[in-house]
Amino acid sequence: MLSIFKSNNPLVVLLYFIYLVIFRLYFVSHSPNTESVFLHQEPLSSGLFGLLLRIPIPYLTLSVLLSALLCFIQAIWVNDIVNSNKILSKRNYLPGAIFIVFSSFLPQFLLLDPAAVSFTFLIAATGKIFSIVRKEKANGDIFDIGFLIAIASLFYFPSILFLLFGYIGLATVRAFSYREWTILFLGFIAPFFLVFTFYFWIDDLPILLSLLENNHSINWLNGFHFTQMEWALLGVLGFISMVSYVMLPAAIYSSVIQTRKFALLLLVFTVLSLVSFLLLQYASLTHILWLSLPLAIIISMLIMQVKRVWIYEVIHLILILLVLAGQYLPSLLKTIES
């Protein structure tokens, strides 16, 4: 099955929908709690999810459908980033397929959430960083990088740490220029200036900082209690990440310098994704969704080096079974126990 995605036939994209449907059949028989979404006070999140709540459609149904659509768009975007920057040896639709698998790894990933929305802007910022390596003049793109990271932060506060990703990206793919570094910061503060102006206008400026931080005046990482199955899946995800990064240097040894720089930035993206978890007041596994971007690209790079088809087909099957096990196994065990 995975071999199909290694082709450059655009019709392969239609298979993405099969993955999206299979992984969301879970909600036919399960109704998870979605209240945590409405705990987010960030300016753009409160506005967006407050609007969705007013739509005369059950929120769970709306959340699942919009999440699937957003995941499809993100998969296409990730695939385009890889192909446009020639990260793999040939154009194909493999990264998008792997992205969908990893972005469905936990049931929490399948619902629309501020972390998922902000992730879209982080993907866009990553694509911009990768693209400027080839441009002599990239002031507009650099401004966009800062702007996109700021928008992500206004949806989901931990995204603010990715301003570091923007600067590390600039330092990695371009020679130092104080002008470009200043432009990145100006792009970052522009959305905050607009939000500041709006809250000043409606006379709510004193509460803006607490809203930006999603600060509920409680301890950080409140509710850090996961089930055994969730810990098991996180362990598997951590193991896959570790093995992938250990194998990566050998896979890109003969690659061009540009690809090595991209691999380094994906490692930085992973580290910042994990560290930014500490900026949450309500611990949420949806945050781990961000790892699907670097994992999708890195594992695609590793698969392209594998000569024996059966090896990556078996890995692909195991990943799908793990996703389904994380969805259905807890309910099955409860049924057996009762």
C-alpha positions as CSV (number, residue, x, y, z in Angstrom):
1,M,0.0,0.0,0.0
2,L,2.7,2.5,0.9
3,S,4.4,1.8,-2.5
4,I,1.4,3.5,-4.1
5,F,2.2,6.8,-2.4
6,K,5.8,6.7,-3.8
7,S,4.4,7.5,-7.2
8,N,3.9,11.0,-8.6
9,N,0.3,10.5,-9.7
10,P,-1.9,13.3,-8.2
11,L,-4.8,10.8,-8.0
12,V,-3.0,9.2,-5.1
13,V,-4.2,12.1,-3.0
14,L,-7.7,10.5,-3.1
15,L,-6.3,7.7,-0.9
16,Y,-5.7,10.3,1.8
17,F,-9.5,10.4,2.3
18,I,-9.6,6.6,2.9
19,Y,-7.1,7.1,5.8
20,L,-9.1,10.0,7.2
21,V,-12.3,8.0,7.1
22,I,-10.9,4.8,8.6
23,F,-9.3,6.7,11.5
24,R,-12.5,8.6,12.3
25,L,-14.9,5.7,12.3
26,Y,-14.0,5.6,16.0
27,F,-16.5,8.4,16.6
28,V,-19.4,6.4,15.3
29,S,-19.5,4.5,18.6
30,H,-17.6,6.9,20.9
31,S,-18.4,10.4,22.2
32,P,-15.4,11.9,23.8
33,N,-15.5,15.0,26.0
34,T,-14.9,18.2,24.0
35,E,-15.3,20.7,26.8
36,S,-11.5,21.3,27.2
37,V,-11.5,23.1,23.8
38,F,-13.6,25.9,25.3
39,L,-11.2,26.4,28.2
40,H,-8.8,28.2,25.8
41,Q,-9.0,32.0,26.3
42,E,-6.5,33.0,23.6
43,P,-8.1,35.8,21.5
44,L,-8.4,33.9,18.2
45,S,-9.3,30.6,19.8
46,S,-12.1,32.0,21.9
47,G,-13.5,33.8,18.8
48,L,-13.3,30.8,16.5
49,F,-14.6,28.1,18.8
50,G,-17.2,30.4,20.2
51,L,-18.5,30.9,16.6
52,L,-18.4,27.2,15.9
53,L,-20.5,26.6,19.0
54,R,-23.3,28.7,17.6
55,I,-23.6,26.7,14.4
56,P,-26.7,24.5,14.6
57,I,-24.8,21.2,14.2
58,P,-23.7,19.0,17.1
59,Y,-20.3,20.2,18.0
60,L,-18.7,16.7,18.1
61,T,-19.8,16.1,14.5
62,L,-18.6,19.5,13.4
63,S,-15.3,19.0,15.2
64,V,-14.6,15.7,13.6
65,L,-15.5,16.9,10.1
66,L,-13.5,20.1,10.4
67,S,-10.5,18.2,11.9
68,A,-10.5,15.8,9.0
69,L,-10.6,18.7,6.5
70,L,-7.8,20.5,8.3
71,C,-5.7,17.3,8.5
72,F,-6.1,16.8,4.7
73,I,-5.0,20.4,4.0
74,Q,-2.0,20.0,6.4
75,A,-1.0,16.7,4.7
76,I,-1.1,18.3,1.2
77,W,0.9,21.3,2.6
78,V,3.5,19.0,4.2
79,N,3.8,17.0,1.0
80,D,4.2,20.2,-1.0
81,I,7.0,21.4,1.3
82,V,8.9,18.2,0.8
83,N,8.5,18.2,-3.0
84,S,9.1,21.9,-3.5
85,N,12.3,21.8,-1.6
86,K,13.5,18.5,-3.1
87,I,14.0,16.9,0.3
88,L,13.4,13.4,-1.2
89,S,15.1,12.0,-4.3
90,K,11.8,12.2,-6.4
91,R,8.4,13.8,-6.1
92,N,5.8,11.6,-4.5
93,Y,2.9,11.6,-2.0
94,L,4.5,9.6,0.7
95,P,5.1,12.4,3.3
96,G,1.4,13.3,3.3
97,A,0.3,9.8,3.9
98,I,2.7,9.3,6.8
99,F,1.6,12.6,8.2
100,I,-2.0,11.5,8.3
101,V,-1.1,8.3,10.1
102,F,0.9,10.2,12.8
103,S,-1.6,13.0,13.1
104,S,-4.2,10.2,14.0
105,F,-2.0,8.4,16.5
106,L,-4.1,9.4,19.5
107,P,-7.9,9.8,19.6
108,Q,-7.4,13.4,20.9
109,F,-5.6,14.3,17.6
110,L,-8.9,13.6,15.7
111,L,-10.8,16.6,17.1
112,L,-10.5,20.2,16.2
113,D,-8.5,21.9,18.8
114,P,-6.5,25.2,19.2
115,A,-3.3,23.2,19.0
116,A,-4.4,21.7,15.7
117,V,-5.4,25.1,14.3
118,S,-2.1,26.7,15.4
119,F,-0.2,23.8,13.9
120,T,-1.4,24.8,10.5
121,F,0.3,28.1,10.8
122,L,3.5,26.5,12.1
123,I,3.5,24.2,9.1
124,A,3.2,27.3,6.9
125,A,6.0,29.0,8.7
126,T,8.2,25.9,8.3
127,G,7.5,25.9,4.6
128,K,8.5,29.6,4.4
129,I,11.8,28.9,6.2
130,F,12.7,26.0,3.9
131,S,11.9,28.1,0.8
132,I,14.1,31.1,1.6
133,V,17.3,29.0,1.3
134,R,17.1,29.5,-2.4
135,K,16.1,33.2,-2.5
136,E,18.5,36.1,-2.7
137,K,15.8,38.6,-1.5
138,A,13.3,37.1,0.9
139,N,12.2,40.1,3.1
140,G,8.5,39.4,2.4
141,D,8.8,35.7,3.3
142,I,10.8,36.4,6.4
143,F,8.1,38.9,7.6
144,D,5.5,36.2,6.9
145,I,7.4,33.7,9.1
146,G,7.1,36.0,12.1
147,F,3.5,36.8,11.2
148,L,2.5,33.2,10.9
149,I,4.1,32.3,14.3
150,A,2.3,35.2,15.9
151,I,-1.1,34.1,14.5
152,A,-0.3,30.5,15.8
153,S,0.4,32.0,19.2
154,L,-2.9,33.9,19.3
155,F,-4.7,30.6,18.7
156,Y,-2.5,28.6,21.1
157,F,-0.1,30.2,23.6
158,P,2.7,27.5,23.5
159,S,3.3,28.4,19.8
160,I,5.0,31.6,21.0
161,L,8.2,29.6,21.7
162,F,8.5,29.0,17.9
163,L,9.8,32.5,17.5
164,L,13.1,30.8,18.4
165,F,12.4,28.4,15.5
166,G,12.1,31.3,13.2
167,Y,15.5,32.7,14.3
168,I,17.2,29.4,14.4
169,G,15.8,28.8,10.9
170,L,17.2,32.1,9.6
171,A,20.6,31.3,11.2
172,T,20.7,27.9,9.6
173,V,19.6,28.6,6.0
174,R,20.9,32.1,5.5
175,A,23.9,34.3,6.4
176,F,23.4,36.6,9.3
177,S,21.6,39.9,8.4
178,Y,20.4,42.2,11.2
179,R,17.9,43.6,8.7
180,E,16.3,40.2,8.2
181,W,16.3,39.4,11.9
182,T,14.6,42.7,12.5
183,I,12.0,42.0,9.8
184,L,11.2,38.7,11.4
185,F,10.5,40.4,14.7
186,L,8.4,43.1,13.1
187,G,6.3,40.3,11.4
188,F,5.9,38.7,14.8
189,I,4.7,41.8,16.7
190,A,2.4,43.0,13.9
191,P,-0.6,40.7,14.9
192,F,0.0,41.4,18.6
193,F,-0.1,45.2,17.9
194,L,-3.5,44.7,16.1
195,V,-4.9,42.7,19.0
196,F,-3.6,45.2,21.5
197,T,-5.3,48.0,19.6
198,F,-8.6,46.1,19.5
199,Y,-8.6,45.3,23.2
200,F,-7.7,48.9,24.0
201,W,-10.6,50.0,21.8
202,I,-13.1,47.8,23.7
203,D,-11.5,48.7,27.1
204,D,-10.4,45.2,27.9
205,L,-6.7,45.8,27.8
206,P,-6.0,44.9,31.5
207,I,-7.1,41.2,30.9
208,L,-5.3,40.8,27.5
209,L,-2.1,39.3,29.0
210,S,-3.9,36.6,30.9
211,L,-6.0,35.8,27.8
212,L,-2.9,35.5,25.6
213,E,-1.3,33.1,28.2
214,N,-4.6,31.2,28.6
215,N,-4.0,31.8,32.3
216,H,-6.7,30.5,34.6
217,S,-4.8,31.3,37.8
218,I,-4.0,27.7,38.5
219,N,-0.9,25.6,38.5
220,W,0.7,25.0,35.1
221,L,0.2,21.5,33.6
222,N,-3.0,21.0,35.6
223,G,-4.7,17.7,35.0
224,F,-1.5,15.9,34.0
225,H,-3.1,12.4,34.3
226,F,-3.0,10.1,31.3
227,T,-4.3,6.5,31.0
228,Q,-2.1,3.5,30.7
229,M,-2.9,3.2,27.0
230,E,-2.1,6.8,26.4
231,W,1.3,6.4,28.2
232,A,1.9,3.3,26.1
233,L,1.2,5.1,22.8
234,L,3.3,8.1,23.9
235,G,6.1,5.6,24.7
236,V,5.8,4.1,21.2
237,L,5.8,7.5,19.6
238,G,8.9,8.4,21.6
239,F,10.6,5.2,20.6
240,I,9.8,5.8,16.9
241,S,11.1,9.4,17.2
242,M,14.3,8.3,18.9
243,V,15.0,5.5,16.3
244,S,14.2,7.8,13.4
245,Y,16.7,10.5,14.6
246,V,19.4,7.9,15.3
247,M,19.1,6.5,11.8
248,L,18.7,9.9,10.0
249,P,22.5,10.8,9.8
250,A,23.3,7.7,7.9
251,A,20.3,8.3,5.5
252,I,21.3,11.8,4.7
253,Y,25.1,11.3,4.7
254,S,25.3,11.6,0.9
255,S,22.6,14.3,0.6
256,V,23.2,17.9,-0.3
257,I,24.0,20.4,2.4
258,Q,20.5,21.9,2.0
259,T,18.8,18.7,3.0
260,R,21.0,18.3,6.0
261,K,20.0,21.8,7.1
262,F,16.4,20.9,6.8
263,A,16.9,17.8,8.9
264,L,18.5,19.9,11.6
265,L,15.6,22.2,11.6
266,L,13.2,19.3,11.9
267,L,15.1,18.2,15.0
268,V,14.8,21.8,16.4
269,F,11.0,21.7,15.6
270,T,10.8,18.4,17.6
271,V,12.6,19.8,20.6
272,L,10.6,23.0,20.7
273,S,7.3,21.0,20.4
274,L,8.3,19.1,23.5
275,V,9.6,22.0,25.5
276,S,6.6,24.2,24.7
277,F,4.3,21.6,26.4
278,L,5.5,23.2,29.6
279,L,3.6,26.4,28.7
280,L,0.2,24.7,29.0
281,Q,-2.0,25.2,32.0
282,Y,-4.3,22.3,31.1
283,A,-2.1,19.4,30.0
284,S,-3.4,18.1,26.7
285,L,-2.2,15.3,24.5
286,T,-3.3,17.2,21.4
287,H,-0.1,19.2,21.8
288,I,1.9,16.1,20.8
289,L,0.2,16.3,17.4
290,W,3.0,18.8,16.4
291,L,5.5,15.9,16.3
292,S,3.7,14.5,13.2
293,L,5.4,17.2,11.0
294,P,9.0,16.3,11.6
295,L,8.2,12.5,11.9
296,A,6.4,12.5,8.6
297,I,9.3,14.1,6.7
298,I,12.1,12.2,8.5
299,I,10.5,8.8,8.1
300,S,9.8,9.5,4.5
301,M,13.5,10.2,4.1
302,L,14.3,6.9,5.7
303,I,11.8,4.9,3.7
304,M,13.3,6.3,0.4
305,Q,16.6,4.7,1.4
306,V,15.0,1.2,2.0
307,K,15.5,-1.2,-0.9
308,R,13.2,-4.0,0.3
309,V,9.6,-3.1,-0.2
310,W,8.3,-5.5,2.5
311,I,10.2,-3.8,5.3
312,Y,8.4,-0.4,5.0
313,E,5.1,-2.1,4.2
314,V,5.3,-4.0,7.5
315,I,6.2,-0.8,9.4
316,H,3.3,1.0,7.7
317,L,0.9,-1.8,8.7
318,I,2.2,-1.8,12.3
319,L,1.7,2.0,12.6
320,I,-1.9,1.7,11.3
321,L,-2.6,-1.1,13.8
322,L,-1.2,1.0,16.6
323,V,-3.5,3.9,15.7
324,L,-6.5,1.5,15.7
325,A,-5.4,-0.1,18.9
326,G,-5.2,3.2,20.7
327,Q,-8.8,4.0,19.6
328,Y,-10.5,0.7,20.3
329,L,-8.5,-1.4,22.7
330,P,-9.4,0.6,25.9
331,S,-13.1,0.1,25.1
332,L,-12.6,-3.6,24.3
333,L,-10.7,-4.2,27.6
334,K,-13.5,-2.5,29.6
335,T,-16.1,-4.7,27.9
336,I,-14.1,-7.8,28.7
337,E,-13.7,-6.8,32.3
338,S,-17.4,-6.1,32.7
